[in-house]
Amino acid sequence: MQSARLISSLALGFFALVGTSFSSPLPADHPCGELVKKYLTAVVNQEWKTAASLLQASSLERKQKETIAIIKTAPTMTEEQQMLERFGVKEIRELEKLSPQEFYILDREAWHKRINAAADVTKRKQETLQIIVLGLVEEKDKGFVHATVRTSQETLTDRIEELFLISFVKTGDSWTISPEMKDRPLITPLNGKKAEGEAKSK
């Protein structure tokens, strides 16, 4: 029994040591706390230009390239045309000439147009939005900050609460959101070369 408790104590001590070696909690006034609120507010208010400015450029570029590749490999011309129509364009060149930020804005606008949410419901959700940053943790060795966030908003009939994990990457003096970090494995080549990006999505 004593042996089991000793092993348990050693294990807990080890994991605590590992945790403090690679990550640490951040104060509530860290810049990422305000940035995550700004981003989620922009999304709910459908202010896509603001949201795009807070997202990692490489992630937006990757999303654009992947979407264009999917459209190009559509089984038939009819299906390709249907995909293009969702973006309100007629030719693939129109998507290719957009910047990643412009593509993101077009994609979000097209998606919300398709779902056609009632204006009074959208207005109510915007008016009742609450964002609570539950915690910020920094991975010092990787240069990441992860924010755990609880949101609450109301429709005309319900209250909707959601929990988000949003990751930030620091480039120079600026923090930007990596929207796909929790969905894609982070791959670093063993030969020491700089990774070109995360693995393909599942």
Backbone as a ProteinNet text record, in pm:
[ID]
protein_1_A
[PRIMARY]
MQSARLISSLALGFFALVGTSFSSPLPADHPCGELVKKYLTAVVNQEWKTAASLLQASSLERKQKETIAIIKTAPTMTEEQQMLERFGVKEIRELEKLSPQEFYILDREAWHKRINAAADVTKRKQETLQIIVLGLVEEKDKGFVHATVRTSQETLTDRIEELFLISFVKTGDSWTISPEMKDRPLITPLNGKKAEGEAKSK
[TERTIARY]
83.1	0	86.8	188.8	279.5	354.9	392.1	462.1	376.1	247.7	155.4	141.5	132.2	120.5	246.5	361.2	488.4	498.1	460.6	463.3	368.4	248.6	150.6	204.4	269.6	324.7	436.3	522.3	631.4	577.3	471.7	412.3	352.9	279.4	220	327.5	434.4	543.6	610.3	626.2	688.5	605.4	472.9	386.8	376.7	381.4	380.2	506.1	619	746.8	745.9	695.7	687.9	600.1	484.3	391.7	453.9	527	585.4	704.2	763.4	879.4	840.5	719.5	683.2	565.9	485.9	370.5	348.3	279.4	250.4	128.3	47.3	-69.6	-28.1	-110.8	-82.4	-184.9	-149.7	-246.2	-360.1	-472.9	-593	-574.2	-479.1	-459.4	-358.8	-321.9	-233.7	-303.9	-231.8	-292.9	-385.8	-355.9	-439.3	-580.1	-594.6	-726.7	-819.6	-770.8	-851.6	-867.8	-763.7	-771.2	-875.1	-885.3	-983.1	-1125.4	-1143.9	-1275.6	-1307.4	-1208.6	-1227.7	-1263.4	-1195.3	-1219.5	-1360.3	-1400.4	-1531.9	-1644.5	-1622.6	-1721.9	-1736	-1624.1	-1626.6	-1700.7	-1679.4	-1746.1	-1897.4	-1940	-2083.6	-2147.6	-2073.8	-2125.2	-2103.7	-2042.8	-2015.6	-1928.8	-1833	-1735.5	-1612.1	-1622.5	-1524.9	-1387.8	-1382.2	-1252.5	-1172.7	-1240.1	-1174.1	-1128.8	-1217.5	-1183.7	-1063.5	-1062.1	-952.5	-819	-820.5	-696.2	-637.1	-717.5	-671.9	-631.1	-650.2	-618.6	-482.7	-415.6	-282.9	-293	-210.5	-216.2	-193.1	-100.5	-70.9	-189.9	-269.7	-388.9	-494.3	-510.5	-606.4	-563.9	-434.7	-382.9	-403.6	-379.1	-395.4	-541.9	-633.7	-776.7	-819	-769	-800.3	-751.9	-627.4	-569.9	-643.7	-679.2	-749	-887.7	-957.5	-1091.3	-1086	-990.4	-975.3	-940.6	-856.3	-819	-940.6	-1026.3	-1148.8	-1239.8	-1253.5	-1339.7	-1282.9	-1152	-1088.3	-1101.1	-1111.5	-1121.1	-1265.3	-1360.5	-1501.1	-1522.7	-1600.8	-1620.8	-1678.1	-1763.2	-1825	-1820.9	-1837.6	-1841.9	-1961.4	-2069.5	-2190.3	-2163.6	-2098.3	-2067.2	-1968.1	-1871.9	-1777.2	-1850.1	-1943.4	-2018.7	-2103.9	-2160.4	-2241.2	-2156.6	-2034.2	-1943.2	-1907.7	-1880.6	-1845.4	-1962.5	-2081.8	-2200.5	-2220.4	-2173.1	-2184	-2104.5	-1999.6	-1917.5	-1962	-2060.4	-2108.3	-2014.8	-1936.1	-1844.3	-1872.8	-1821.8	-1846.4	-1723.9	-1604.7	-1482.4	-1387.2	-1309.2	-1214.3	-1109.7	-1079.8	-980.4	-1019.6	-1149.7	-1197	-1159.9	-1155.6	-1114.2	-962.5	-893.5	-747.3	-683.7	-747.8	-687.9	-711.4	-796	-822.1	-705.1	-683	-586.9	-650.6	-571.4	-630.2	-733.2	-709.1	-803.5	-934	-922.4	-1041.8	-1121.2	-1049.4	-1117.6	-1194	-1131.8	-1197.6	-1326.7	-1320.1	-1437.5	-1547.8	-1512	-1609.1	-1670.4	-1587.2	-1633.3	-1732.9	-1701.1	-1790.3	-1921.5	-1912.3	-2034.1	-2123.2	-2060.9	-2136.7	-2203.9	-2131.8	-2186.9	-2307.6	-2298.3	-2410.5	-2527.5	-2497.5	-2606.4	-2683.3	-2611.8	-2675.8	-2764.1	-2716.3	-2796.1	-2916.2	-2906.1	-3019.9	-3087.9	-3008.5	-3063.9	-3156.1	-3260.6	-3356	-3285.5	-3315.9	-3247.5	-3270	-3390.6	-3417.9	-3342.4	-3320	-3242.9	-3095.6	-3042.2	-2903.5	-2881.5	-2974.3	-2965.2	-2967.1	-3054.5	-3063.9	-2935.2	-2875.2	-2750.8	-2637.5	-2635.4	-2532.4	-2548.9	-2673.2	-2700.3	-2671.4	-2685	-2672	-2537.8	-2448.1	-2320.4	-2240.8	-2195	-2105.5	-1985.4	-1867.4	-1743.9	-1664.8	-1639	-1561.6	-1435.2	-1320.8	-1193.1	-1164.1	-1174	-1156.8	-1010.2	-922.3	-781.1	-693.7	-570.1	-470.3	-346.4	-297.8	-177.9	-77.1	48.7	154.8	243.6	269.5	371.5	497.4	582.6	696.9	792.6	814.2	911.3	863.7	731.7	677	628.2	614.6	566.1	416.2	341.5	196.1	130.1	11.4	-76.5	-212.4	-268.7	-398.1	-499	-612.9	-718.4	-839.7	-886.5	-1011.4	-1120	-1225.1	-1325.5	-1466.3	-1549.3	-1690.6	-1771.6	-1860.3	-1947.6	-2093	-2172.8	-2316.1	-2388.9	-2493.8	-2577.1	-2718.2	-2813	-2952.8	-3014.6	-3103.4	-3191.4	-3322.5	-3428.1	-3558.6	-3618.4	-3563.3	-3622.7	-3524.1	-3393.7	-3296.4	-3171.2	-3099.9	-2964.7	-2866.6	-2766.1	-2667.3	-2532	-2473.8	-2341.5	-2244.5	-2124.9	-2023.9	-1887.9	-1806.7	-1671.2	-1572.4	-1475.7	-1379.3	-1236.9	-1151.9	-1007.2	-948.7	-891.8	-839.8	-691.3	-611.8	-466.8	-408.1	-309	-239.7	-94.5	-44.5	96.1	155.8	276.3	339.1	433.4	412.1	499.5	549.6	678.7	730.8	672.4	605.5	543.7	393.9	340.6	195.7	151.8	33.7	-29.3	-140.8	-143.8	-253.7	-308.8	-433.4	-501.3	-471.1	-438	-421.8	-549.2	-645.1	-777.7	-779.2	-674.8	-677	-585.2	-521.6	-422.7	-481.5	-605.3	-665.2	-719	-723.4	-777.9	-671.9	-550.9	-443.8	-322.3	-256.4	-131.9	-24.2	59.9	172.4	290.5	341.6	446.9	576.9	682.9	816	910.1	969.5	1061.3	1178.6	1216.9	1326.2	1463.1	1471.5	1600.8	1630.8	1538.9	1564.1	1517.8	1469.1	1420.3	1288.9	1259.3	1137.5	1016.9	917.7	796	717.8	662.8	586.1	443.4	397.4	262.1	218.2	98.2	45.3	4.7	-26	-67.1	-200.8	-231.9	-361.2	-471.4	-585.6	-697.3	-749.1	-811.5	-860.8	-975.3
-120.2	0	125.7	124.6	239.7	255.2	140.1	142.2	204.6	171	225.5	375.3	420.2	564.7	637.2	575.3	636	651.9	547.4	553.9	661.3	666.4	767.5	907.9	929	1061.6	1101	1002.9	1029.1	1063.8	991.1	1016.5	1155.7	1194	1327.9	1435.3	1411.1	1506.4	1521.3	1409.9	1412.3	1492.8	1464.6	1535.4	1683.4	1715.1	1856.9	1925.1	1855.7	1910.8	1929.6	1828.7	1839.7	1955.9	1970.8	2077.8	2214.7	2233.8	2365.1	2391.2	2285.9	2303.6	2357.5	2321.2	2353.1	2450.5	2465.6	2554.6	2624.5	2737.2	2810.6	2898.7	2918.5	3005.1	3150.4	3226.3	3367.5	3454.5	3577.9	3667.7	3705	3740.8	3771.8	3890.6	3979.5	4098.6	4075.7	3951.4	3922.2	3963.4	4015.6	4062.9	3961.9	3832.9	3732.1	3726.2	3767.1	3769.8	3866.1	3985.1	4083.9	4047.6	3990	3953.1	3844.5	3748	3641.2	3695.9	3792.1	3856.6	3935.7	4006.2	4083.8	3993.1	3879.9	3786.2	3726.9	3676.7	3614.3	3715.8	3837.4	3943.2	3972.9	3979.5	4004.5	3892.6	3768.3	3655	3663.1	3688	3695.5	3814.4	3924.9	4043.5	4037.5	3927.8	3906.9	4018.7	4062.6	4162.4	4086	4034.7	3937.5	3997.5	4124.1	4187.9	4193.3	4227.1	4231.2	4091.1	3992.7	3854.8	3805.9	3837.2	3793.2	3850.5	3973.9	4039	3973.7	3896.2	3832.2	3686.5	3635.2	3496.2	3483.3	3374.7	3349.3	3342.8	3422.3	3431.9	3297	3217.5	3087.9	2993.4	3003.5	2919.8	2959.8	3090.2	3138.1	3097	3106.7	3068	2918.6	2838.5	2693.3	2658.2	2723	2698.8	2734.6	2846.6	2889.2	2785.7	2742.8	2645.6	2511.9	2468.3	2340.7	2346.7	2458.6	2474.1	2476.2	2551.2	2558.4	2421.6	2346.5	2212.3	2120.2	2130.6	2048.9	2080.8	2210.7	2251.9	2200.8	2210.9	2168.1	2018	1941.6	1796.1	1745.2	1835.9	1794	1691	1585.5	1478.4	1525.5	1628.9	1677.4	1828.9	1882.3	2027	2087.4	2013	2061.4	2080.8	1982.4	1992.9	2105.8	2123.4	2233.3	2366.8	2379.5	2504.2	2530	2424	2439.4	2488.6	2436.5	2481.5	2628.3	2667.8	2807.3	2900.2	2855.3	2937.6	2966.5	2876.1	2900.1	3022.5	3053.4	3171.2	3291.6	3272.5	3382.5	3417.2	3318.9	3341.9	3239.4	3267.7	3179	3097.2	3151.2	3081.7	3068.8	2961.2	2934	3043.9	3111.5	3219.8	3332	3351.7	3457.9	3430.1	3303.3	3267.2	3269.6	3230.4	3224.2	3362.5	3463.5	3597.6	3672	3615	3678.5	3656.9	3751.8	3730.6	3631.8	3564.4	3471.9	3540	3666.4	3739.1	3766.7	3803.8	3828.4	3700.2	3589.9	3461.8	3424.4	3445.8	3416.9	3497.3	3625.1	3711.4	3662.1	3629.4	3579.3	3447.7	3358.8	3229.2	3245.4	3332.7	3352.6	3417.8	3516	3582.2	3484	3399.5	3300.1	3199	3156.9	3058	3114.7	3236.8	3297	3327.8	3353.9	3375	3245.4	3133.6	3002.9	2963.2	2988	2945.6	3038.8	3161.5	3254	3264.5	3294.9	3308	3428.9	3416.3	3526.1	3646.7	3764.4	3886.7	3914.5	3886.2	3914.8	3819.3	3696.1	3600.7	3642.2	3680.8	3726.3	3847.8	3940.9	4063.3	4028.8	3936.4	3897.6	3830.8	3745.7	3678.6	3780.6	3881.4	3984.5	4068.6	4099.5	4183.9	4112.6	3981.4	3907.2	3834.3	3853.3	3782.3	3815.3	3711.4	3725	3634.3	3686	3609.9	3610.2	3490.7	3477.3	3397.6	3460.6	3390.6	3315.4	3183.3	3100.4	3084.6	3091.6	3075.8	3089.6	3129.1	3141	3063.4	2977.9	2898.5	2918.1	2939.4	2959.9	2836	2792.9	2691.3	2767.4	2793.4	2880.7	2827	2696	2639.5	2642.8	2656.3	2658.2	2796.4	2886.8	3021	3027.1	2936.5	2933.3	2982.5	3040.3	3068.2	3008	2934.2	2870.5	2934	2975.4	3038.1	2945.6	2923.5	2850.6	2953.7	2949.2	3055.9	2997.4	3056.6	3021.5	3136.8	3105.5	3208.9	3176.3	3280.5	3265	3366.8	3321.7	3411.5	3354.2	3440	3397.4	3412	3316.5	3331.3	3385	3375.2	3420.9	3319.2	3198.7	3092.6	3022.7	3035.9	2958.4	3039	2991.4	3040.6	2934.3	2977.3	2885	2914.4	2812	2826.5	2732.3	2782.2	2701.8	2720.2	2615.6	2619.4	2606.4	2697.9	2701	2691.8	2627.3	2633	2703.1	2820.4	2901.1	2925	2893.2	2899.8	3018.7	3081.6	3196.3	3161.3	3220.5	3206.7	3346.8	3363.7	3496.1	3506.9	3611.8	3642.8	3785.4	3799.4	3932.3	3978.7	4093.3	4146.4	4121.9	4050.9	4034.5	3890.2	3877.7	3747.4	3728.3	3613.2	3581.2	3443.9	3421.2	3295.6	3190.4	3071.4	2956.6	2873.8	2892.1	2830.6	2679	2621	2476.7	2398.5	2465.4	2397.2	2279.1	2292.4	2183.4	2072	2095.4	1996.1	1926.1	1983.2	1926.1	1898.1	1785.7	1762.6	1859.7	1900.9	1988.7	1900.6	1918	1831.3	1909.9	1858.4	1917.6	1812.4	1838.2	1740.6	1710	1583.6	1542.4	1586.3	1623.5	1668.2	1813.2	1876	2012.2	2121.1	2084.5	2184.6	2242.3	2362.2	2428.8	2359.3	2330.3	2264.5	2358	2305.6	2386.9	2408.1	2324.1	2340.3	2217.1	2218	2104.6	1994.8	1879.7	1767	1795.4	1719.3	1734.6	1704.3	1770.5	1748.7	1607.5	1562.2	1424.8	1408.7
0	0	0	86.9	92	-39	-98.1	-226.7	-334.5	-336	-435.8	-420.4	-292	-267.7	-309.6	-285.5	-323.5	-474.6	-549.4	-696.8	-747.2	-684	-723.6	-699.9	-584.2	-551.9	-648.2	-680.3	-774.3	-912.2	-954.2	-1085.6	-1091.5	-985.7	-982.1	-983.1	-908.1	-904.2	-1039.2	-1108.9	-1241	-1339.5	-1342.1	-1437.1	-1403.9	-1275	-1237.5	-1287.1	-1275.3	-1320.8	-1471.4	-1544.3	-1690.4	-1730.4	-1659.6	-1694.6	-1677.3	-1565.2	-1541.6	-1631.7	-1686.2	-1772.8	-1910.4	-1955.6	-2092.8	-2105.4	-2000.8	-2010.6	-1876.9	-1883.9	-1761.4	-1783.3	-1678.1	-1689.2	-1705.1	-1774	-1797.7	-1725.8	-1693.8	-1628.6	-1722	-1663.3	-1740.9	-1834.4	-1801.6	-1884.3	-1998.1	-2024.1	-2137.4	-2267	-2366.7	-2491.6	-2559.3	-2548.7	-2614.6	-2556.3	-2428.8	-2367.8	-2438.5	-2468.6	-2539.6	-2686.8	-2744.7	-2886.2	-2911.8	-2820.9	-2840.8	-2828.2	-2740.7	-2729.2	-2856.2	-2907.1	-3029	-3146.8	-3155.6	-3265.6	-3258	-3141.9	-3129.5	-3147.9	-3101.7	-3124	-3272.4	-3342.5	-3486.7	-3560.9	-3518.5	-3583.1	-3563.4	-3440.8	-3412.2	-3484.2	-3494.7	-3564.2	-3715.3	-3761.7	-3904.5	-3963.1	-3883.2	-3927.4	-3975.6	-4098.3	-4146.6	-4175.3	-4209.2	-4232.2	-4102.4	-3993.1	-3862.9	-3822.1	-3840.1	-3804.3	-3885.2	-4014	-4101.4	-4056	-4007.2	-3964.6	-3839.8	-3767.8	-3644.8	-3665.2	-3788	-3817.9	-3885.4	-3858.9	-3915.2	-4067.6	-4135.9	-4281.4	-4349.3	-4296.1	-4357.3	-4349.2	-4242.4	-4229.1	-4331.5	-4351.1	-4450.3	-4591	-4619.5	-4750.5	-4775.4	-4672.4	-4685.6	-4713.4	-4641.9	-4661.5	-4803.4	-4854.4	-4990.1	-5091.8	-5078.2	-5171.7	-5167.5	-5047.7	-5033.4	-5096.6	-5076.6	-5133.9	-5285.9	-5340.2	-5485.1	-5542	-5472.1	-5517.9	-5520.4	-5420.9	-5415.9	-5533.3	-5561.8	-5673.9	-5805.7	-5822.4	-5947.2	-5970.8	-5862.9	-5877.5	-5868.9	-5886.3	-5887.4	-5998.7	-5974	-6072.3	-6205.9	-6201.7	-6324.5	-6331.3	-6450.2	-6469	-6396.8	-6392.3	-6324.3	-6175.2	-6114.9	-5972.2	-5946.3	-6034.8	-6020.6	-6025	-6117.5	-6130.8	-6007.1	-5951.3	-5830.4	-5713.6	-5703	-5597.2	-5615.4	-5739.3	-5766.4	-5736	-5765.4	-5741.6	-5593.4	-5508	-5364.4	-5322.4	-5398.8	-5370.6	-5452.5	-5537.3	-5620.7	-5734.5	-5782.1	-5894.5	-6004.2	-6125.2	-6239.5	-6278	-6248.3	-6288.3	-6170.1	-6173.7	-6066.7	-6054.9	-6166.9	-6165.8	-6070.6	-6054.2	-5966	-5819.6	-5783.2	-5647.4	-5633	-5740	-5735.9	-5723.4	-5778.5	-5776.5	-5644.3	-5557.4	-5427.8	-5332.3	-5244.1	-5136.3	-5038	-4954.3	-4855.4	-4765.2	-4730.5	-4646.1	-4722.1	-4847.8	-4929.2	-4949.3	-4967.3	-4983.9	-4856.9	-4742.1	-4614.4	-4601.6	-4633.3	-4623.6	-4717.5	-4840.3	-4937.1	-4890.4	-4838.5	-4789.3	-4675.1	-4579.2	-4464.3	-4506.9	-4594.8	-4643.5	-4718.8	-4800.5	-4877.4	-4785.8	-4681.1	-4588.6	-4515.1	-4467.2	-4394.2	-4486	-4610.5	-4706.2	-4728	-4731.4	-4752.4	-4634.3	-4511.2	-4396.2	-4374.6	-4424.8	-4426.4	-4289.5	-4187.7	-4052.4	-4043.3	-3965	-3947.4	-3885.7	-3938.1	-3894	-3745.4	-3694.5	-3553.8	-3461.1	-3507.9	-3428.4	-3423.8	-3540.6	-3547.5	-3458.6	-3462.5	-3381.7	-3232.2	-3194.6	-3054.3	-3006.8	-3089.5	-3054	-3037.1	-3123.8	-3114.2	-2988.5	-2953	-2836.3	-2704.2	-2702.7	-2576.5	-2562	-2657.4	-2653.2	-2527	-2460.1	-2346.7	-2371	-2343.9	-2364.3	-2235	-2182.9	-2059.8	-2090.8	-2070.5	-2088.4	-1959.9	-1964.4	-1845.4	-1806.7	-1907.6	-1877.3	-1999.9	-1977.2	-2083.6	-2040.5	-2128.9	-2099.5	-2211.6	-2172.9	-2271.3	-2281.1	-2404.5	-2430.4	-2471	-2375.1	-2397.5	-2503.2	-2502.9	-2596.4	-2740	-2761.5	-2897.2	-2940.1	-2844	-2876.9	-2898.8	-2832.3	-2845.9	-2718.3	-2733	-2619.9	-2652.3	-2557.7	-2577.3	-2482.3	-2537.7	-2458.6	-2450.4	-2329	-2308.9	-2282.6	-2363.3	-2361.9	-2355	-2270.7	-2262.3	-2321.6	-2415.5	-2471.7	-2439.6	-2433.9	-2411.4	-2498.8	-2564.4	-2643	-2650	-2679.3	-2680.2	-2818.6	-2850.1	-2966.1	-2910.1	-2984.2	-2933.8	-2837.3	-2835.2	-2753	-2658.4	-2683.7	-2606.3	-2573.4	-2471.3	-2443.7	-2492.5	-2567.4	-2623	-2559	-2496.7	-2436	-2506.4	-2535.1	-2603.1	-2536.6	-2547.6	-2493.3	-2607.9	-2615.8	-2724.8	-2672.5	-2751.8	-2730.5	-2852.4	-2831.3	-2941.2	-2918.4	-3020.5	-3008.1	-3082.7	-3020	-3077.9	-3107.6	-3215.1	-3252.8	-3260	-3207.4	-3210.2	-3329.2	-3408.1	-3520.3	-3501	-3473.8	-3442.1	-3309.4	-3312.3	-3191	-3186.4	-3286.8	-3298.3	-3271.3	-3211.3	-3190.1	-3292.3	-3356.6	-3447.7	-3413.5	-3450.4	-3418.5	-3524.4	-3478	-3567.2	-3556.1	-3647.4	-3631.7	-3640.9	-3697.9	-3721.1	-3627.4	-3531.5	-3449.1	-3372.5	-3325.4	-3249	-3338.8	-3470.2	-3562.3	-3646.6	-3649.8	-3730.4	-3642.5	-3665.2	-3590.2	-3636	-3543.7	-3576.5	-3615.3	-3736.7	-3788.7	-3803.8	-3742.6	-3754.3	-3812.2	-3928.9	-3989.2	-3896.4	-3890	-3801.8	-3851.5	-3980.4	-4033.6	-3999.3	-3924.5	-3878.2	-3972.1	-4091.5	-4184.9	-4133.8	-4177	-4134.4	-4194.5	-4110.7	-4158.8	-4248.6	-4356.3	-4450.1	-4400.6	-4311.9	-4260.9	-4186.7	-4134.5	-4061.3	-4159.7	-4103.9	-4187.5	-4251.2	-4355	-4420.3	-4320.2	-4339.7	-4248.9	-4262.7	-4156.7	-4155.6	-4254.5
[MASK]
++++++++++++++++++++++++++++++++++++++++++++++++++++++++++++++++++++++++++++++++++++++++++++++++++++++++++++++++++++++++++++++++++++++++++++++++++++++++++++++++++++++++++++++++++++++++++++++++++++++++++

